[in-house]
Amino acid sequence: MSATLEVTGVSVHFGGVTAVDDAHITADAGAVTGLIGPNGAGKTTLFNVITGVQPPSTGTVSLNGTDVSRLPTYRRARLGMARTFQRLELFWTLSVLDNVLVAAEQAGDPNPADTARAVLERVGVAELADEQAGSLPTGSARLVEVARALACEPKVLLLDEPASGLDETETRQLGVLLRRLAAEGLAVLLVEHDMSLVMDICDSVSVLDLGRVIASGTPAEVRIHPLVIEAYLGAA
């Protein structure tokens, strides 16, 4: 399986503070990759580097073999990268359909309305198309944000805490959706604090602590890694 997304030697320095330190991760087409770590580990900063919100101090980000490290966010999106946010970022006064339609139009889709309805169906919220986004419960709003990202037809889908605010049933449904998207050929990379979700759906997991990747492997391997146990539970 070839890597769709490669992060190589990425560091981010804010003055004397190192937020990300020589990070190396990959996200493969057809797989779900987890990025986990304690609060303040640097996960969202690394996501911001990958998507072009934050420039790296050192290192590279490659998409399908192309170095995109210095490209602006919109160029990365056009090359096949889409993300959701830790804090929901919908257009709250627009309808659900219009939220997704905006993305399809910006992506240059020749049939944006058809695409918008198709991705809403794909994530399971087609019946909400005419609802105002601001009226949605968190679980539905999260799915609309995923649909909006999918309307850009990405090769890599980055999700920042997609299970935040979801109940157990909604989290389980989200997991089924993400596995299905990976099976359809997407590379899915998610930051998530719900360890049950991560361990259930991820093919591989990388663990950040104090900006450094301290472990990478299968969920079973990472779960028992001594540095991971120490990072989450403290030294014995």
Summary of the structure (lengths in Angstrom):
residues: 236
radius of gyration: 17.4
end to end distance: 38.5
largest distance: 58.7
contacts: 779
relative contact order: 0.18
helix: 40%
strand: 27%
